[in-house]
Amino acid sequence: MIELRHLKTLAALRDAGSLVEAADRVHLTQSALSHQIKDLEDRLNCSLFIRKTKPICFTSAGQRLLTLADEVLPMIRNTERDIARLAGGEAGRLNISIDCHSCFDWLMPTIDHFRQNWPEVEMDLASGFTFQPLPALARGDLDLVITSDPEKRTGIAYIPLFSYESLLAVGKRHPLATKRYIQPQDLAEETVITYPVEQNRLDLFTRFLDPAAVEPESIRTAELTLMILQLVASGRGVAALPNWALHEFLQRDYVTAKPLGEKGVWCTLYAAIREDQRNAEFMVDFLSTAKEVSFSTLAGIKSA
């Protein structure tokens, strides 16, 4: 009666918190997902979650199925990995470069989890802040680049990991803290604190300030997210950061964050890989693990 697809759907519904997002994660329409859940409820003759609750509230029966999903789905994934190895799945090298300063929050647990399942894959990690990682990927010096700035290159595929909102962090007493959202002109007399990378690789400039032909009064750089937020909190400037990177500091009431524009600026983070490695078993599993870890650990992100 209970099928594997039912367990995957219920787990996605719990993790996503909404029918729309869950349907996206399991590659179904919202109507198809609702029909699948209703079919399972009819088979079991009970309700699995309470309708029109936010976040979604599961019944006792739904919770029991989620417990089963948490037991069975990891076993299925581990078995699939083992079969891939037995079938001669490629276990080679995975040299990763990060083109995103705040990505360490989710990439480190992803790598730890991946190493447990693929100990034979040789791994290395490099920062892409001081060189151009995409040409290195195309040459074969790297195997995967985490970036929010895809460039069209022959032989390179961009796999979307998740989307996030870029927010402007300001000090709690800063005049901009009272605004509902930020307009480009608001930053004309501000010091903008950024990571030490070129402006053409920063969403604040390419997607917000440059189209409006606005330049900040000055730019200051800092290597670490915590250092940037300490400067923001002390009134030394403002900074645009991903919503998930700001989540902990907003909860602690350390700084205030405002949307960039009335509709906000949403960006997508990609894994860039070579086309010839797209179907390698360990690469497929690493990307799957990255998405799984991201959605379980980061706040405010959504499917790309």
Secondary structure as UniProt FT lines:
FT   HELIX           4..16
FT   HELIX           19..25
FT   TURN            26..27
FT   HELIX           30..44
FT   STRAND          49..50
FT   TURN            51..52
FT   STRAND          57..58
FT   HELIX           60..86
FT   TURN            87..88
FT   STRAND          93..98
FT   HELIX           101..103
FT   HELIX           104..117
FT   TURN            119..120
FT   STRAND          122..127
FT   HELIX           133..139
FT   STRAND          144..147
FT   TURN            154..155
FT   STRAND          156..170
FT   TURN            172..173
FT   HELIX           175..178
FT   HELIX           184..187
FT   TURN            188..189
FT   STRAND          191..194
FT   HELIX           199..201
FT   HELIX           203..204
FT   HELIX           205..209
FT   HELIX           210..212
FT   STRAND          218..221
FT   HELIX           225..233
FT   TURN            234..235
FT   STRAND          238..242
FT   HELIX           243..251
FT   TURN            252..253
FT   STRAND          256..260
FT   TURN            262..263
FT   STRAND          265..274
FT   HELIX           275..277
FT   TURN            278..279
FT   HELIX           281..297
//
